[in-house]
């Protein structure tokens, strides 16, 4: 984990990603962009975009498994609980030598502090949802989602 970014670096990068809105169309555009990139690279991932408790987009690519869907949900619950990425919370727990279960009494059957789910900040509204990927090593999951979000915002400029 020493090669991972610090919590400060992770938070800074997350804070740079601010969407103007999170509509069904936005979720579809984000999800489609992730699916196209995943297919191009032959990645065995599941992709999800959520607004609050409502899933707006889901796609499981070839090679992904049922477990990837469950990992997505568990990582997403971490995002909605802490309003930070699941990687940030994983790094925070690692730095403090603890786990979600020990520090926050959160069951691992419902919460996963593992990279791959990123908060979706909307200008003027704060964190309203999350986007996640599962199927790669956790740091790669996180980087993939961050790249997709940056590409989406760059295309809008």
C-alpha positions in Angstrom: 0.0 0.0 0.0 3.0 2.3 0.2 2.8 3.0 -3.5 -0.8 4.2 -3.1 -1.6 7.9 -3.0 -2.0 9.5 0.5 -5.4 10.3 1.8 -4.6 14.0 1.1 -3.8 13.2 -2.6 -6.9 11.0 -2.9 -9.2 13.7 -1.4 -7.6 16.4 -3.6 -8.3 14.4 -6.8 -11.9 13.7 -5.7 -12.6 17.3 -4.9 -11.6 18.3 -8.5 -14.4 16.1 -9.9 -17.6 18.2 -9.7 -20.5 17.4 -12.0 -23.0 20.1 -13.0 -25.8 17.5 -12.4 -26.5 13.9 -12.0 -29.4 13.0 -14.2 -30.3 9.7 -15.7 -28.7 11.0 -18.9 -25.5 11.8 -17.0 -25.4 8.4 -15.5 -25.9 6.8 -18.9 -23.1 8.8 -20.4 -20.7 8.0 -17.6 -21.7 4.3 -17.7 -21.5 4.1 -21.4 -18.0 5.7 -21.4 -16.8 3.2 -18.8 -18.3 0.2 -20.7 -16.8 1.3 -24.0 -13.3 1.7 -22.3 -13.7 -1.6 -20.5 -14.6 -3.4 -23.7 -11.8 -1.8 -25.7 -9.3 -3.0 -23.0 -10.9 -6.4 -22.4 -11.5 -5.7 -18.8 -13.6 -8.1 -16.7 -15.5 -5.4 -14.8 -18.9 -4.5 -13.5 -19.9 -0.8 -13.7 -22.5 1.0 -11.6 -23.7 4.5 -11.2 -26.0 5.4 -8.3 -27.9 8.5 -7.1 -28.6 8.0 -3.5 -30.3 4.6 -3.1 -31.3 4.5 -6.8 -29.2 2.6 -9.3 -29.2 4.6 -12.5 -26.7 2.4 -14.5 -25.3 -1.1 -14.4 -23.4 -3.3 -16.8 -21.4 -6.4 -16.2 -18.8 -7.0 -18.9 -17.5 -10.4 -20.1 -15.4 -12.1 -17.4 -17.0 -10.2 -14.5 -18.8 -12.3 -11.9 -21.7 -12.1 -9.5 -19.2 -11.2 -6.8 -18.2 -8.0 -8.7 -21.8 -6.8 -8.3 -21.8 -7.4 -4.6 -18.4 -5.7 -4.2 -19.8 -2.7 -6.1 -22.6 -2.3 -3.6 -20.4 -2.8 -0.6 -17.9 -0.2 -1.8 -20.7 2.2 -2.7 -22.1 2.0 0.8 -18.7 3.2 2.1 -18.9 6.2 -0.3 -22.4 7.2 0.8 -21.5 6.7 4.5 -18.3 8.8 4.4 -18.7 11.0 1.3 -15.2 9.9 0.2 -14.0 7.2 -2.1 -13.8 3.6 -1.0 -10.0 3.9 -1.7 -9.7 6.9 0.6 -11.4 5.0 3.4 -9.3 1.9 2.8 -6.1 4.1 3.0 -7.4 5.8 6.1 -8.0 2.5 7.9 -4.7 1.1 6.7 -2.8 4.2 8.0 -4.6 3.9 11.3 -3.9 0.2 11.6 -7.6 -0.6 11.8 -10.6 -1.8 9.8 -14.1 -0.5 9.1 -15.5 -3.1 11.5 -13.1 -2.2 14.3 -13.2 1.6 13.9 -16.9 2.2 12.8 -18.7 -1.1 13.7 -19.6 -1.6 10.0 -20.1 -5.2 9.0 -17.8 -6.4 6.1 -20.8 -8.2 4.7 -22.3 -4.8 3.8 -19.3 -2.4 3.6 -16.0 -2.8 1.8 -13.1 -0.4 2.3 -11.5 -1.3 -1.1 -10.8 1.0 -4.0 -13.3 1.3 -6.9 -16.2 3.5 -5.8 -15.9 7.3 -6.1 -18.3 9.9 -4.8 -20.3 12.0 -7.4 -20.2 15.6 -6.3 -22.8 17.9 -7.9 -22.1 21.6 -7.9 -24.2 23.2 -5.2 -25.5 19.9 -3.8 -22.5 18.0 -2.5 -22.2 14.2 -2.8 -25.4 12.9 -4.3 -24.3 9.5 -5.5 -21.3 7.4 -6.6 -19.8 5.6 -9.6 -18.0 2.3 -9.2 -16.1 -0.4 -10.9 -15.2 -3.9 -9.6 -13.1 -6.6 -11.2 -9.6 -5.2 -11.2 -7.1 -4.8 -8.4 -8.6 -2.1 -6.2 -6.2 0.7 -7.1 -6.8 0.0 -10.7 -10.6 0.0 -10.1 -10.2 3.5 -8.5 -8.0 4.9 -11.2 -10.3 3.6 -13.9 -13.3 5.4 -12.4 -11.4 8.6 -11.9 -10.2 8.6 -15.5 -13.7 8.1 -16.8 -15.0 11.0 -14.7 -12.2 13.3 -15.8 -12.8 12.3 -19.5 -16.5 13.0 -19.0 -15.9 16.5 -17.6 -13.2 17.3 -20.2 -15.7 16.4 -23.0 -18.2 18.9 -21.6 -15.7 21.8 -21.6 
